[in-house]
Amino acid sequence: MINRAELLESYAENHVIHRRLFDAEWNRQNTTGLTYSQKSILILLNREGPKQSKHFVTELSITSGGITGITDKLLKEGYIQRSYDVTRDRRAVVYEITESGRSILKELEMVYEKVLTTVFAAISDAEVAMLEHIYRKLTVN
């Protein structure tokens, strides 16, 4: 008989291990010096346009202090720029991706594809589809 509690505990442990494998593979294949979180901010800015840092806090579940460190690095490297949203509140700082940011994002997206291919190599396309279906059910809320 299947013990649901034991299976869920095993899943939770294996999820953590798989995430560590993902992080290790990201660090191995990524030569840009940018983190996965920095990539995520570039993706959001590229897809959605200029955003305030509070948007990143909500979307990425990273503290405002963490966002400051991430955006500071991206600003320093010239991948994003800071401006003020004079249409709403002239004090509101917004971040926008630069052409240099778009360029590095293309490289990061290729790294991401390689990492996904590597960390999911052990399962079939059908199992990937099943996994995606399960996660979609779990994240409907």
C-alpha positions, 0 to 999 in steps of 0.5 A: 500500500502506498504511504502518501506521507512517505512519498511526499517526504521523499518528493520534498527531499528529491526536489531539494537535491534536484534543485542543487543539481540544477544550480550546480549545472547552471554554475558549470555551464554559465560563463557570464558571471550572472546569477539565475536571479539576475537572469530572471530580472532581465527576462521580466524587464525584456518581456514586460518593460520598465518595472519598479523593484517592488515588482521583482520582490512580488514576482521572484519572491526575493527580499527587497534587500536581495533585489537591491544587490541584484539590480546594483550588479546589473546596473554596474554591468550596464545590463539595465538602467535606472530612471524615474516614472514621471507619469505616476510618481516622479520619486518612483525609480524604475528599471529598464533593460538595455541593449547590452542586457538584451544581448547577454539575455540571449546568451543566458537563455541558451545556457538555460536550455542546456541546463534544462536538457542536462538536468532532465536528461534522465526522463522521457518526453512523456515524463516531462509532459507528466511532470509539467501537468502535475506542477500546473495542477499544484500551482493553479492557486 
